[in-house]
Amino acid sequence: MSHPGWPPPEGVPTLTEVVAWPAADTAPAPLEPAPEAFPLEAGEVTVRPAAAAAPSMTDEQLIEQVLADVQHQVDLMLEVRLREILTPILTRATDAVVRDARGELASTLRDVVARAVAQELTRHRGR
């Protein structure tokens, strides 16, 4: 942040300077990259340009087209994000269930073996 009395950094206009903007007719047309040149990353939204749409499309049809494209991208992004978020949660939950099931199985197995041994000892003593 600048302090009063300090000059602004070079190349930054001040509020008192007049900045000349190029005329609208001399501005170069913006370049649009080919869609296949930049593959989509998770979370990016693509919307087909209006020029690619049929010239006879009404505003409502164009809105529906854009909404469908955005919805598709949102669905993909949601799926990716849910997988990223749920994978570690489900892994921890699965590990906890397996650990608890092993503990219960071991406890039940000990009880069953203890009863079986007690029955055998009783049977052998009764002879």
ZILINJO-V618556 format. One record per residue. N is the residue number from 1. PHI is phi in radians with two decimals (999 if undefined). NEAR is the number of other C-alpha atoms within 10 Angstrom. Layout:
n->N phi->PHI near->NEAR
n->N phi->PHI near->NEAR
This chain:
n->1 phi->999 near->4
n->2 phi->-1.49 near->8
n->3 phi->-1.84 near->7
n->4 phi->-0.99 near->7
n->5 phi->1.65 near->6
n->6 phi->-1.52 near->7
n->7 phi->-1.28 near->9
n->8 phi->-1.20 near->13
n->9 phi->-1.05 near->9
n->10 phi->-1.08 near->6
n->11 phi->1.49 near->6
n->12 phi->-1.74 near->8
n->13 phi->-1.23 near->11
n->14 phi->-1.68 near->11
n->15 phi->-1.15 near->7
n->16 phi->-1.59 near->6
n->17 phi->-1.48 near->8
n->18 phi->-1.70 near->8
n->19 phi->-1.87 near->9
n->20 phi->-1.55 near->6
n->21 phi->-1.74 near->7
n->22 phi->-1.16 near->8
n->23 phi->-1.14 near->7
n->24 phi->-1.08 near->7
n->25 phi->-1.35 near->7
n->26 phi->-1.72 near->7
n->27 phi->-1.27 near->9
n->28 phi->-1.21 near->7
n->29 phi->-1.21 near->7
n->30 phi->-1.14 near->6
n->31 phi->-1.55 near->6
n->32 phi->-1.97 near->6
n->33 phi->-1.20 near->8
n->34 phi->-1.15 near->8
n->35 phi->-1.00 near->10
n->36 phi->-1.32 near->7
n->37 phi->-1.25 near->7
n->38 phi->-2.24 near->8
n->39 phi->-1.15 near->9
n->40 phi->-1.25 near->12
n->41 phi->-1.67 near->8
n->42 phi->-1.03 near->14
n->43 phi->1.68 near->14
n->44 phi->-1.43 near->12
n->45 phi->-1.99 near->15
n->46 phi->-2.00 near->13
n->47 phi->-2.28 near->12
n->48 phi->-1.15 near->13
n->49 phi->-1.13 near->8
n->50 phi->-1.07 near->12
n->51 phi->-1.13 near->7
n->52 phi->-1.35 near->7
n->53 phi->-1.30 near->12
n->54 phi->-1.10 near->10
n->55 phi->-1.12 near->8
n->56 phi->-1.60 near->8
n->57 phi->-1.23 near->12
n->58 phi->-1.45 near->10
n->59 phi->-1.04 near->9
n->60 phi->-1.13 near->9
n->61 phi->-1.14 near->13
n->62 phi->-1.12 near->16
n->63 phi->-1.07 near->12
n->64 phi->-1.08 near->12
n->65 phi->-1.11 near->17
n->66 phi->-1.12 near->17
n->67 phi->-1.07 near->13
n->68 phi->-1.11 near->13
n->69 phi->-1.12 near->16
n->70 phi->-1.14 near->17
n->71 phi->-1.05 near->13
n->72 phi->-1.06 near->14
n->73 phi->-1.16 near->19
n->74 phi->-1.12 near->16
n->75 phi->-1.04 near->13
n->76 phi->-1.11 near->16
n->77 phi->-1.12 near->17
n->78 phi->-1.09 near->14
n->79 phi->-1.07 near->13
n->80 phi->-1.10 near->14
n->81 phi->-1.13 near->14
n->82 phi->-1.10 near->11
n->83 phi->-1.09 near->13
n->84 phi->-1.07 near->11
n->85 phi->-1.39 near->11
n->86 phi->-1.38 near->12
n->87 phi->-0.98 near->12
n->88 phi->-1.17 near->11
n->89 phi->-1.14 near->12
n->90 phi->-1.17 near->12
n->91 phi->-1.11 near->11
n->92 phi->-1.09 near->12
n->93 phi->-1.11 near->12
n->94 phi->-1.09 near->12
n->95 phi->-1.04 near->12
n->96 phi->-1.15 near->12
n->97 phi->-1.12 near->12
n->98 phi->-1.10 near->12
n->99 phi->-1.08 near->12
n->100 phi->-1.14 near->12
n->101 phi->-1.11 near->12
n->102 phi->-1.11 near->12
n->103 phi->-1.09 near->12
n->104 phi->-1.13 near->12
n->105 phi->-1.10 near->12
n->106 phi->-1.10 near->12
n->107 phi->-1.12 near->11
n->108 phi->-1.11 near->12
n->109 phi->-1.09 near->12
n->110 phi->-1.07 near->12
n->111 phi->-1.11 near->12
n->112 phi->-1.10 near->12
n->113 phi->-1.13 near->11
n->114 phi->-1.09 near->12
n->115 phi->-1.14 near->12
n->116 phi->-1.12 near->12
n->117 phi->-1.15 near->12
n->118 phi->-1.09 near->12
n->119 phi->-1.11 near->12
n->120 phi->-1.12 near->12
n->121 phi->-1.12 near->11
n->122 phi->-1.12 near->11
n->123 phi->-1.12 near->10
n->124 phi->-1.27 near->9
n->125 phi->-1.29 near->8
n->126 phi->-1.32 near->7
n->127 phi->-1.33 near->5
